[in-house]
Amino acid sequence: MTYQPEDYEQALQAWLADVAGVEVIHANDGGPRPDDTYVTLQVIAFDKLGTPDELVKDDAYSGKFRGTQMHHYAGTCSVEAIGLTARSVIEVVKRSIWLPSTLALNHAADLSIGRAEGTVDLTEVQGTQVEPRFQYDQLFGWASLSLYAADVIETANATEV
């Protein structure tokens, strides 16, 4: 079964693909491994922040009580570059966080990219060859809107018990 990323994961992947200049895949998805340098993405933690912002609308004409809730989330993803140019790819990605083009792309996807953690050299021997690998953790946030509706009770008869 192929991994199906959430909307915010797709937005993270779009950002990485836009700036890295190499193929970006989800870590541990079971798919084929690219031949050249590539980047893997894995969301390793996320959590809802506080209580949702609630926007309520009473639509008397439809007989429905409607509302929306905006949920705010924060997360951490692991970004790893693998291949001969892994070090330079990771540095390009980290420097791109505050570029106007990156900010515009992520704003359109309701994604905010936060602080980048330090880069770790994970270079290892694969068979008889050294495989350069560099990894860092990236903080990010996003918002999600949910809608709900309930029937409105227009009149009620009270009875004494």
ChimeraX attribute file (.defattr): number of C-alpha atoms within 10 A of each C-alpha:
attribute: neighborCount
match mode: 1-to-1
recipient: residues
	/A:1	6
	/A:2	7
	/A:3	11
	/A:4	10
	/A:5	14
	/A:6	9
	/A:7	14
	/A:8	20
	/A:9	17
	/A:10	14
	/A:11	20
	/A:12	24
	/A:13	21
	/A:14	16
	/A:15	23
	/A:16	27
	/A:17	17
	/A:18	17
	/A:19	19
	/A:20	21
	/A:21	14
	/A:22	18
	/A:23	17
	/A:24	23
	/A:25	19
	/A:26	19
	/A:27	16
	/A:28	10
	/A:29	14
	/A:30	10
	/A:31	12
	/A:32	7
	/A:33	9
	/A:34	14
	/A:35	8
	/A:36	12
	/A:37	20
	/A:38	23
	/A:39	28
	/A:40	19
	/A:41	21
	/A:42	20
	/A:43	20
	/A:44	11
	/A:45	11
	/A:46	14
	/A:47	11
	/A:48	14
	/A:49	12
	/A:50	9
	/A:51	10
	/A:52	17
	/A:53	12
	/A:54	13
	/A:55	11
	/A:56	14
	/A:57	12
	/A:58	13
	/A:59	13
	/A:60	11
	/A:61	6
	/A:62	10
	/A:63	14
	/A:64	16
	/A:65	16
	/A:66	18
	/A:67	16
	/A:68	16
	/A:69	16
	/A:70	15
	/A:71	17
	/A:72	17
	/A:73	17
	/A:74	18
	/A:75	17
	/A:76	21
	/A:77	19
	/A:78	17
	/A:79	25
	/A:80	25
	/A:81	28
	/A:82	22
	/A:83	19
	/A:84	15
	/A:85	16
	/A:86	25
	/A:87	19
	/A:88	13
	/A:89	23
	/A:90	24
	/A:91	15
	/A:92	15
	/A:93	20
	/A:94	21
	/A:95	11
	/A:96	18
	/A:97	21
	/A:98	12
	/A:99	10
	/A:100	10
	/A:101	14
	/A:102	19
	/A:103	17
	/A:104	13
	/A:105	17
	/A:106	20
	/A:107	14
	/A:108	11
	/A:109	18
	/A:110	15
	/A:111	23
	/A:112	20
	/A:113	21
	/A:114	15
	/A:115	12
	/A:116	18
	/A:117	14
	/A:118	11
	/A:119	16
	/A:120	13
	/A:121	14
	/A:122	14
	/A:123	15
	/A:124	11
	/A:125	10
	/A:126	9
	/A:127	7
	/A:128	6
	/A:129	8
	/A:130	12
	/A:131	16
	/A:132	19
	/A:133	22
	/A:134	22
	/A:135	23
	/A:136	18
	/A:137	20
	/A:138	20
	/A:139	18
	/A:140	20
	/A:141	19
	/A:142	20
	/A:143	17
	/A:144	13
	/A:145	12
	/A:146	11
	/A:147	11
	/A:148	11
	/A:149	15
	/A:150	10
	/A:151	10
	/A:152	14
	/A:153	9
	/A:154	7
	/A:155	6
	/A:156	6
	/A:157	4
	/A:158	6
	/A:159	5
	/A:160	3
	/A:161	3
